[in-house]
Amino acid sequence: MLYADFLVEMERASLTVRGFAQLIGMNPNSITNYAARGQVPQHIAIIAVLVSEMTAHGVGYADAITKVAPGRQPRGRPRGQFGSDRQPAFDLGPSAPHVAKAYDGD
């Protein structure tokens, strides 16, 4: 869908780009960045058309969308955890001292 057509759908739905972005749990800048490309991804276009059609037919879209509970999901690991999980200590048995000494640079 062309970005211009997307804006028409937003107008039909009485939504701003910011309002639409908040509705679907996206950053408004992410939506407006599609203007430079001139195209809106299909999944965004489908949501825009559905919201617009629901508004035209007097159907409340907000309740339907909140059932999915859109929101920003944090990326990566939880706070306070860096890198991967710690590797468990290995028992190398009686040969361990000479292995450790080899890595001391001696």
C-alpha positions as CSV (number, residue, x, y, z in Angstrom):
1,M,0.0,0.0,0.0
2,L,1.3,3.5,-0.8
3,Y,2.0,5.7,2.2
4,A,-0.5,8.3,0.8
5,D,-3.2,5.6,0.7
6,F,-2.3,4.6,4.3
7,L,-2.9,8.3,5.3
8,V,-6.3,8.2,3.6
9,E,-7.2,5.1,5.6
10,M,-6.0,6.8,8.8
11,E,-8.2,9.8,8.0
12,R,-11.2,7.5,7.4
13,A,-10.6,5.9,10.8
14,S,-10.2,9.4,12.5
15,L,-6.7,8.4,13.6
16,T,-3.4,10.2,13.6
17,V,-0.3,8.3,12.7
18,R,0.7,8.7,16.3
19,G,-2.6,7.3,17.5
20,F,-2.3,4.4,15.1
21,A,1.2,3.6,16.2
22,Q,0.1,3.6,19.9
23,L,-2.8,1.4,19.1
24,I,-0.7,-1.3,17.5
25,G,2.2,-0.9,20.0
26,M,4.8,0.7,17.6
27,N,6.9,3.8,17.8
28,P,5.3,6.6,15.8
29,N,8.6,7.3,14.1
30,S,8.7,3.8,12.8
31,I,5.4,4.4,11.0
32,T,6.4,7.8,9.6
33,N,9.7,6.4,8.3
34,Y,7.6,4.4,5.8
35,A,6.9,7.8,4.1
36,A,10.5,7.9,2.8
37,R,10.0,4.5,1.2
38,G,6.6,5.5,-0.2
39,Q,5.2,2.1,0.9
40,V,3.7,0.7,4.0
41,P,4.4,-3.0,4.8
42,Q,1.5,-5.3,4.1
43,H,0.8,-6.2,7.8
44,I,0.5,-2.5,8.7
45,A,-1.7,-1.8,5.7
46,I,-4.0,-4.7,6.6
47,I,-4.4,-3.4,10.1
48,A,-5.0,0.2,8.8
49,V,-7.7,-1.0,6.3
50,L,-9.4,-3.1,8.9
51,V,-9.5,-0.3,11.4
52,S,-10.8,2.1,8.8
53,E,-13.5,-0.3,7.7
54,M,-14.5,-1.1,11.3
55,T,-14.9,2.7,11.9
56,A,-17.0,3.1,8.7
57,H,-19.3,0.4,10.0
58,G,-19.5,1.7,13.5
59,V,-17.6,-1.2,15.0
60,G,-15.3,-0.4,17.9
61,Y,-11.8,-1.5,16.9
62,A,-10.0,-0.6,20.2
63,D,-11.6,-3.4,22.2
64,A,-10.7,-5.9,19.5
65,I,-7.1,-4.8,19.3
66,T,-6.6,-4.7,23.1
67,K,-7.5,-8.4,23.2
68,V,-4.2,-9.0,21.6
69,A,-2.5,-6.7,24.2
70,P,-0.1,-5.0,21.9
71,G,2.8,-3.4,23.6
72,R,6.5,-3.0,23.5
73,Q,8.3,-6.1,24.4
74,P,11.9,-5.6,25.7
75,R,14.5,-7.1,23.5
76,G,17.4,-9.2,24.7
77,R,18.1,-10.4,28.2
78,P,16.5,-9.0,31.3
79,R,18.2,-6.2,33.1
80,G,21.3,-7.1,35.1
81,Q,22.2,-10.1,32.9
82,F,24.9,-9.6,30.4
83,G,26.2,-12.2,27.9
84,S,25.2,-15.8,28.1
85,D,24.6,-18.0,31.1
86,R,27.7,-18.8,33.2
87,Q,29.4,-22.0,32.2
88,P,29.5,-24.5,35.1
89,A,32.9,-25.3,36.7
90,F,34.3,-28.5,35.4
91,D,36.2,-30.9,37.6
92,L,39.3,-31.7,35.7
93,G,40.6,-34.1,38.3
94,P,44.3,-34.6,39.2
95,S,45.6,-33.4,35.9
96,A,44.2,-29.9,36.4
97,P,47.3,-28.2,37.9
98,H,49.5,-28.7,34.8
99,V,46.6,-27.5,32.6
100,A,46.2,-24.3,34.6
101,K,50.0,-23.7,34.6
102,A,50.1,-24.0,30.8
103,Y,47.7,-21.1,30.5
104,D,49.6,-18.9,33.0
105,G,52.1,-18.1,30.3
106,D,54.9,-20.3,31.9
